Amino acid sequence: MMVLGHVATGRDNNLNLIRMVAATAVMVSHAVPIALGEGAPEPLADWLGLTLGSVAVFIFFAISGYLITASFNRSSSRTSFVLARLLRLLPGLLVNLLLVAFVLGPLVTTLPVATYLGLPDPYLFVLRDMALVPLQYTLPGVFETQPYPAVVGSIWTLRHEVACYAGVFFAGLMGAWRGPRAAALALSLYVLGWLVLTLGNLSLPQPFGRLPRLAMPFAIGVAFYIWRDRIPLSLWGVALTAGLAWLAAGSILYLPALSLAITYITFWLGYVPGGAIRAYNRLGDYSYGMYIYAFPLQGWAVWAFGDQTPLQNLLYSLPPTLILAVLSWHLVEKPAMEVKGRLLRRPPDRRLA
């Protein structure tokens, strides 16, 4: 029987493709409110209790939980780990925000361009959204009369992703990922916190109110890494986890059961199907670019083409989003990640010259 730890040994997998599909699913889900307005029912919401976009975000967090914990254990130093995370997220986000604020904004704003650029809002937009807290979703005169007037939307999950990274980092400093027993204790503390919040009908202060929910698939992804040598990948496992989620519907166990099912199915799809599908890995990892560029370009599609259906919104916005995602990977994200080695390289000892 195929075991996760035996096949998850390199980059020959379908995870890049899965993340790309998930980023596109977020775009599909957001097409509904962007075209029709807030409150319009998004795909899967009535069936799963989660929208299609939320399921896709759970996939992202599950994969991240596995890979980030693996990265922590493989990192040559704590500085290397932190630098890798910053270089993966921030350069691409910075370029995205600059383009939205100073290219898209002046192009579509109803204000005179000089007035728009003279306001503090575009500059604060970049600063606040780079910090991820608090986020600024609008720009003056931009999309204000459209069904959904925000210029960014998806990036709210990034602060929760960073919070999960921080959890892995600080737990790792205390030795949580050195062995199964320590990991079980660390993950049990998360479960205990989630139970207290859920049973007590409590929530964390904003802007991290949704962190306990999003951390569930992330924590399960961490567990999959720790116990990877004991997790078989089979269609029986897919059926079992999906069945457990179905049985748990309507109960307090639904979120963990559904998160487990999404995580298991994600890793089954990530490592079991092979052959021609693996050819996608010859391309780049375009999912992050898709994720951050889709929302503003979907708003642009409404501005450019007027009233439209969600399907039309996708047809108008998908091509430019894909183009910018490809450019972001090759011109910004990949070069930024290659900087880490140069930053960590020690200068030569001139005393030996």
Secondary structure as UniProt FT lines:
FT   HELIX           4..7
FT   HELIX           15..36
FT   TURN            38..39
FT   TURN            43..44
FT   HELIX           45..48
FT   HELIX           52..74
FT   HELIX           78..99
FT   HELIX           100..104
FT   HELIX           105..108
FT   HELIX           113..118
FT   HELIX           121..131
FT   TURN            140..141
FT   TURN            144..145
FT   TURN            154..155
FT   HELIX           156..173
FT   TURN            174..177
FT   HELIX           180..199
FT   TURN            200..201
FT   TURN            206..207
FT   TURN            209..210
FT   HELIX           211..226
FT   HELIX           228..230
FT   HELIX           235..248
FT   TURN            249..250
FT   TURN            252..253
FT   HELIX           254..271
FT   HELIX           275..282
FT   HELIX           287..305
FT   HELIX           310..328
FT   HELIX           329..333
FT   HELIX           334..344
FT   HELIX           350..352
//
